[in-house]
C-alpha cells in the first residue's frame, strides 16, 4: 500500500493487547496478497490502553472476490453490509468486521443518504476522509507495529479534543450525537471549528433514525463523565433539540442550598455523581441507565416552578411532580424504550420525598409501593447524587436512614408482598367481580398503612370490612 505520509512506530500501542486471532487473520490476508490494517475505534482504544470490544480491519490490494475467498477459508463469513463492502467473519470465538476501503458521497438527506464505492486500490489519504473524528481515523498495522496517522489523531487524543477529519463530516447529521457520547466516554471537548460545523446540522436532526438516536444516548449513560457529553451537546448547538434540558440553563437556585449555580450546572454535577455511584456499586447495565436518566431528568420541573420570594429566597415548590410530563417528553425525544420511562418517572417524582419527615415503617412501605417498578435502593442512590451534586458543598446521603429501614424490612428492592389475595376473599364469601377488586385494593392500602401485617390480622381486617 502506497501513501504519502510516513508511518511511524506505534509506541503508544501495546502489541500484547492484540488477540492472536487478529494477528493470524492479518498474516493469512497478507499471504493472499492483501494489506490489512486495524481501523476506527479499535485503534483509538488501543492507543488508550483499552481492550477494544470490536475489531475492524480494512484490507487494501484485494478484490471483493479475493477477499471473500480468503475469509471463507478461515470460518463462517457473511456479507453484513453489502452496500459498504463489509464482511463479518466468525473465527475462533471472535466476530471480526473486514471491509475494503471505500468512499462515500452524499445522495440525499439524513444519516443514510449516501452512495458507497469500494475500491481495493484506494489510498488511505482518501479512504480516511470519510471518518468522523481524527481520533477515529488512525490506522494500525498489527504485523509491522506501525501507526498511520494522517490527520493528527494522536495529538488530539493526547489533548482530549474531538476534531472532524474533513468537510465530509457535515454530510452525516448523526455525528453531533456521536460527539456527545465520545466526549462523555473519554472526557473530551469539541474543537471550536467542529462545534461550528455541528451547528449547521441541527436542521437535519429530525431525519435521524430513532434507533440510532437512542443508541447514542444509551452510550452516554454508560460513560464515565456524562457531564462532558452534555457540555458537548451544548457547544454543538444540539441542546436546542432537547428544550427540556435547555430550559435548565439560567434557571436560578437558592445559593444557600445550591452554591454550585443554576440548575444546568447542578445537573452536570448530579449526572457525574450518578456515574460514580453506578461504578462504585457495580450496577447492572439496566440499573445504570435508570439511575443516569433519572439523574438527568430529576430537576426538569424547576424552570416551570421556580419563584423568588420578596425576601430574595428562591424555591421550586412542586418541581418533582411538574417534572413528570417533562421527563416523559424528553425520553420520547431520545426514543428511549418504554421500560426506561416506567422506572425513571417514579424516581423523578419521588426524589425529594426524604425531605418530608423522618422515615417510619409506614412511610417506607408506601414509598416502596409508589416507586414501583423502581425501588428504594435505586432511589437512595439518586437522592445521594442529587445531594452530592452541589460542589463546593460536601457530598451527603440524606436518604440513608430510609434505605437502612427499608433493608431491615426487606423492602429496599421491592414493595411489600400482598397478604390479602383473591382466594382469601372468596373463602370469606366475596364473589369474583368489581367488589372483589375494590376489596383487594383497599386491603393492600390498609396493609401499607400498617393496619395488619400477617395473614391472621388480614383475615380479621377483611371480616370487619366486607360488610361495608
PyMOL commands that set and color helices and strands:
alter all, ss='L'
color gray80, all
select helices_A, chain A and resi 15-17+20-31+41-47+64-72+82-84+124-130+134-136+153-159+167-171+175-186+192-199+202-207+210-221+226-235+238-241+243-246+263-280+285-297+302-305+319-333+338-349+353-355+361-371+376-388+400-408+422-427+434-448+455-466
alter helices_A, ss='H'
color red, helices_A
select strands_A, chain A and resi 8-9+35-39+55-60+76-81+86-91+94-100+102-106+114-118+139-141+146-148+161-162+189-190+307-308+314-315
alter strands_A, ss='S'
color yellow, strands_A
deselect
rebuild
show_as cartoon
